């Protein structure tokens, strides 16, 4: 099982999630990354805030949930954080 410590683990995960991309493209990506970033660690941010903002937008469109309390409950975040995120929208 891939643990994400290796570029090839990440590429394998992406291949499974995006089967419409040809294998040659993944191979080119692996070569390009190896040539430019070989033997180095690359930081991949989690983008939790972006994920929450996308969820809030989806909730607003689907259920028309606008209250910070409802958003906080659905996303498992504090009401205060839900209000901050709503202001960013």
N, C-alpha and C positions, 0 to 999 in steps of 0.2 A: 504494500500500500504506500502511496506517495505521501511524504510528510512535508513537502514544500520547501525543504532545505536546498533543493537542487533545481536548476533551471529546467532540466528535463522532466522533473516531477510536475512543475508548473505547466509546461507545454503539454504533457500528457493529460492533465486535468482540463486544459483548454480544448484539446482535441475532442475529448469526450463530450464536452458541453457545446462545441461548435462543429458538428460533423460536416457541415456544408463547406468548410474551408478545406481545400485540397491539401494532401500530405506534403506536396512540394513547397507550399507556402510555409508550413511549419518548419520544414527543413531549412529553408532560407532564413527564417527568423532565428532559429537556433544557431546557425553559422554566424549571422550578423551579430547576435548578442555575445557569442563566444569571442569573436574578433574584437569587439569593442569593450566588453566588460569581463573578459576571462579572468579567473582567479580573484574576483572581487565580490564582495557582498553588496547586494542591491536592496535598498529599503523600499518596501511596498506599503504605502499607507492604507489603513483600513477604510477610510472615508465614511466613518459612522455618521457624521453630520449629514453628508450628501445622501446616505441611505435613509436616514430619518426624514429629510426633506422630501425625498421621492415618495416615501410612505404617506406622509401628510398630504401631499398633492393627490395621491391615489385615493386616500380616504375622503378628501374633500370632493372629488369628482364622483366617486361611487356612492357614498353614503351621505354626502353633504354634511359630514361631521366637521363642525367648526369650533366647538367648545374645547378649550385647552384641557379641561378635565377629562373629556372623552378621549382626546388624542393621547394624553398621558397614560390613561388606563390601557388603551389598545396597543401602544408601543412599549409599555413598560418603563416609562421615564417619568421624571417628576413633572408636576404641573408647571413649575417655574421654567424648567427646560423646554417644555412644550410651548410655552408662551414665547420664549426666546426664538425658537425655531420658526414659529408662525410669523414673527416679525421679519425673519430673513426671507420668507417666501416672496 
